């Protein structure tokens, strides 16, 4: 299963700890040679900003992360735990998450 930029994921090593939540910020294609040798694996590595690392980037393979269904408030909580530099480098992703959450906030009223 592949993930997209903006997907919220949990890291599987310590899956039930809140500190393992993160957001995919980049998909990086693996080399042709690697994909040809390991044809059974996913073609991408995922750059994930994690709560555990205050939003710093960590590379994970598809098998190391799992998609999380979070409410809009929980997503904002994850993003709020990142350091301030994260927003400087990921403004478009942050705004996209906010815009996609607007209908959710409207339904809560």
Protein Blocks (a to p, Z undefined) as FASTA:
>chain_A
ZZdehiacddfklmmbmklgccdfbdcdddfklmmmmmmbcfbdcddddfklnopacddd
fklpccddddfklmmmmmmmpcfklmmmmmmmmmmmmmmmmmmmmmmZZ
